[in-house]
Structures are given as C-alpha cells and as structure tokens.
C-alpha cells in the first residue's frame, strides 16, 4: 500500500459556543511502511546525536521516579532545550487527540488496511525531529501545537531520568562516567517493573469466510477477522492481552503501555462491557 493522504474533519467550539470545522491532514501508512520510515529518520537523527548510554525506554519519564539523576541536578529549561522533541522518534496520540492537530500519521495493519492501530505526530523529513518543533537562533525552541499537544507530551516531566538522557544525547550535558553508568545500570536492573507493559503490538490474526445461501445476492460471503493484542513486558516476556473483531472494537497500540497486566485487562473488559 502506498501512502494515502486525506483530510478528516475535527469539530471545535469557538468562544461564542458555535462550532468550527477544522481539517486534519492524515497520512495513512501500513505498519511495515511506518517502521521503514522511522528507521530511515532515526538514521538522520543519529548523525547529530550521541548514542544513548542506556536505552531511554528503561528510564522513567517522571521526575518523582528519578533513580540515576542526582537530587542536586537542576530541572532543565525546556525553551532552551527541545531534546525530547528531537529524539523521541515515535510520539503517539490517543483516540480523539488527532482532531486538535493539523497533521498526523495513521498506522494501519498490513493486510487489513482499514484497521487503524495508532496515530502519531509526523517527523520532519530533513532532520527527523518532531514536525511541530520550531527553532529560532538565539530564541530557543517552541512547539507549534503546545496548547493542543497530545497526552504523551504532557505526561513527560522535565528533569526526569529520561529527560537528562535525551540531553546527554544532544551534548547539553556530559556523559555519565564509567562509575556512574555502572551504578545507574545496577539501580535500573533492581527496579521491580517486570509486571508493567513496555510496549504493545497489534497484528492480524485469523480470517474466516462463511457462506450463507439464504442471504441476498452479493451478501452471501461474509468475512470475519480476528485481531490480536500482544504486550511486551519490561522483562522482555510476551503476553497475549486480547483478541477482537475489528468490526466491533478498535484499539491503538499505545493505549495500554505502562500499565500492569491486571490494569490493562480491566480496561479491556470495561470497553467490551460498553459495546
């Protein structure tokens, strides 16, 4: 499937209570095409960054959960930084958030291109940074969608371990010494986080075709598809979370990330009960 471009209408309320229609440009990509594009853009970013000493996915994005950043380290000033907007290659949106943005990339399943499994903020093709990041020499950085930025951006603390890791990649902070690195790895490995979901993978499961001789002509063949949700835990184990009919349910891969298995399964049961 080649990239498909189309506009989707988002409905907003103006200051007087009236409705205003806003068009969102959506670029639809299959998962395989999206992975190829992100890999290519990551290569662009890597040419201007220092390789992370510790994978950022193992580092907390919350200030209150700092483990490897000294308490004496000050909170960085975001408007002179922008490192997280440069190096967080995949910035997903939750269902409904895209209607507040100008443009998103929508990720669909290979072989089931009508099944969307996520929407993400586009990346700048020239440098691989967030397409909404703006830099001005001598004036720092800014976000063109700051008031409407997705939850994943709001749910990121300046001064967190992940924040400082991004800054080290940009060269804004010195790298960890060998001793600091060993201490950091030891703390991370001892953290009890194996019961939490690191990331989620959604894929097409089975497809069954039935034939109903009594049905009207043109409707005799019916296709039933099953889509599966898998969770990769922080200890690298894989758990199957849910199987569903995409005609009845819809899920984005980022909706369940960071939860425990029990929390994720409770959310799934709640949504099933609300059908």
LINDANOR-V487973 format. One record per residue. N is the residue number from 1. PSI is psi in degrees with one decimal (none if undefined). OMEGA is omega in whole degrees, -180 to 180 (NA if undefined). D_LAST is the distance of its C-alpha to the last C-alpha in whole Angstrom. Layout:
BEGIN
N/PSI/OMEGA/D_LAST
N/PSI/OMEGA/D_LAST
END
This chain:
BEGIN
1/128.8/175/31
2/161.5/179/33
3/135.9/179/32
4/135.3/-179/30
5/133.4/175/30
6/164.5/-180/29
7/139.9/175/28
8/139.4/-176/24
9/133.0/172/25
10/135.2/-177/24
11/126.6/-178/24
12/160.4/176/26
13/133.7/177/28
14/-178.1/-175/32
15/-21.6/-179/34
16/5.3/179/34
17/-2.4/178/31
18/164.8/-179/31
19/144.4/179/28
20/128.0/180/30
21/133.6/-180/28
22/132.3/-179/29
23/135.8/179/29
24/124.6/176/28
25/123.3/-178/29
26/125.0/173/27
27/117.5/-177/29
28/126.7/-178/27
29/138.4/170/28
30/160.8/-179/27
31/-41.0/-179/27
32/-41.4/178/30
33/-39.3/179/32
34/-44.8/-180/30
35/-39.6/178/32
36/-42.0/-178/35
37/-43.4/-180/35
38/-39.3/178/34
39/-42.1/179/37
40/-45.2/-179/40
41/-33.8/178/39
42/-35.5/177/39
43/-35.9/177/43
44/-45.2/-179/44
45/-40.2/-176/43
46/-23.6/180/44
47/-17.4/-179/48
48/15.3/-178/48
49/157.0/173/46
50/136.2/-179/48
51/134.2/-178/46
52/139.0/179/44
53/-29.6/177/45
54/133.5/179/42
55/129.2/-175/39
56/-21.1/-178/37
57/-16.0/177/34
58/-2.6/-176/35
59/137.5/-178/36
60/146.2/177/34
61/6.6/-178/33
62/135.1/-180/34
63/-38.1/-176/37
64/-14.1/-178/37
65/20.9/180/37
66/131.4/178/40
67/-34.1/-173/42
68/-2.6/178/44
69/124.4/-180/45
70/146.7/179/48
71/-22.8/-178/47
72/-11.0/-179/50
73/122.8/-178/49
74/158.0/177/48
75/126.6/-178/44
76/154.1/176/45
77/113.5/-173/45
78/-37.8/-174/42
79/-6.9/174/44
80/9.1/-173/46
81/-91.0/-179/44
82/8.7/-176/41
83/-40.0/-178/41
84/-34.2/179/37
85/-22.5/180/37
86/-40.8/-168/39
87/-9.6/175/38
88/90.0/-170/34
89/-31.3/-179/34
90/112.9/179/30
91/95.9/-176/28
92/158.4/173/25
93/153.6/175/23
94/159.8/178/19
95/130.2/179/16
96/-22.2/-177/18
97/-28.0/-176/21
98/-26.1/-177/23
99/-14.1/179/23
100/-1.5/-176/26
101/166.8/179/28
102/-29.3/-175/30
103/141.8/174/30
104/159.4/168/27
105/128.1/178/27
106/129.8/-177/24
107/126.2/-180/24
108/161.1/-178/22
109/140.9/171/23
110/130.0/-180/26
111/-5.8/177/25
112/69.0/-168/22
113/-2.3/174/23
114/0.9/-178/20
115/105.8/178/18
116/135.0/-180/18
117/9.0/177/19
118/160.1/173/20
119/136.6/-176/23
120/159.8/175/26
121/132.6/179/29
122/158.7/176/32
123/148.6/178/35
124/123.7/-177/38
125/-19.5/-178/40
126/-40.3/-175/43
127/-6.4/179/43
128/-0.4/-180/39
129/168.2/173/39
130/134.6/-177/35
131/-16.8/-179/36
132/0.0/179/36
133/130.8/178/38
134/134.7/178/42
135/143.6/178/45
136/117.8/-178/48
137/125.3/179/52
138/-4.8/-177/53
139/5.3/178/50
140/-152.8/-176/47
141/162.4/179/44
142/167.1/180/41
143/125.0/-177/37
144/-11.7/179/37
145/28.6/-171/33
146/-45.6/-177/34
147/-22.1/-180/32
148/16.9/-178/29
149/147.8/-177/29
150/166.3/-177/26
151/-38.2/-177/25
152/-29.8/176/26
153/-39.4/178/30
154/-28.7/-176/29
155/37.3/-179/29
156/122.6/-176/32
157/129.5/169/35
158/136.6/-180/39
159/-3.1/177/41
160/168.4/178/38
161/-38.6/-179/40
162/-38.7/177/38
163/-48.8/-178/39
164/-31.2/177/43
165/-42.9/177/42
166/-39.9/-179/41
167/-35.4/177/44
168/-35.1/178/46
169/-34.2/-179/45
170/-10.5/-179/46
171/13.4/179/50
172/-16.4/177/49
173/150.6/180/50
174/152.7/178/52
175/160.1/176/51
176/141.5/175/50
177/168.1/179/54
178/-41.3/-180/54
179/-42.5/179/54
180/-37.6/-179/51
181/-43.9/179/49
182/-41.6/178/50
183/-42.0/180/49
184/-45.7/-180/45
185/-38.7/179/44
186/-43.0/180/45
187/-41.4/-179/43
188/-42.4/-179/40
189/-26.8/-178/41
190/-3.8/-177/41
191/129.6/-180/38
192/83.6/-178/35
193/12.5/-176/32
194/-15.9/-179/31
195/6.7/-180/28
196/151.1/-177/27
197/123.5/178/25
198/-50.6/176/27
199/164.6/-174/25
200/141.0/179/22
201/126.2/178/23
202/132.0/-179/20
203/158.9/178/21
204/129.5/179/21
205/-108.1/-178/21
206/157.1/174/22
207/123.0/-179/22
208/137.9/179/22
209/127.1/178/24
210/157.7/-179/24
211/125.4/180/26
212/104.8/-176/26
213/-27.1/-176/29
214/-11.5/-179/28
215/156.2/178/26
216/153.2/180/27
217/134.9/-177/30
218/-13.0/179/28
219/13.1/-176/25
220/-31.3/178/26
221/127.4/179/25
222/133.5/-179/21
223/129.7/177/20
224/120.4/-179/18
225/149.2/175/18
226/130.3/177/17
227/139.0/-175/17
228/143.9/177/18
229/124.0/178/18
230/144.1/179/21
231/132.0/171/23
232/123.5/-178/27
233/168.6/-179/28
234/-19.4/177/31
235/11.9/175/33
236/0.0/175/32
237/155.2/-179/30
238/130.9/179/27
239/135.2/173/24
240/123.6/-176/21
241/-40.3/-168/18
242/146.4/170/15
243/136.7/-177/15
244/163.1/176/12
245/118.3/-177/12
246/-12.7/175/12
247/-15.3/-176/11
248/-27.9/-178/8
249/159.1/175/8
250/136.1/-180/11
251/143.3/169/13
252/145.9/-176/17
253/-29.0/-176/19
254/-3.6/-175/21
255/-28.8/-173/18
256/1.2/-178/19
257/142.1/178/22
258/-11.3/-180/25
259/164.1/168/22
260/165.8/178/23
261/-41.1/-180/22
262/-41.9/179/20
263/-43.6/-179/19
264/-43.4/-179/17
265/-30.9/176/16
266/-40.7/177/15
267/-42.3/179/13
268/-45.0/-180/11
269/-38.1/177/10
270/-43.2/-179/9
271/-39.2/177/7
272/-39.3/-180/5
273/-24.8/-178/6
274/1.3/-179/4
275/none/NA/0
END
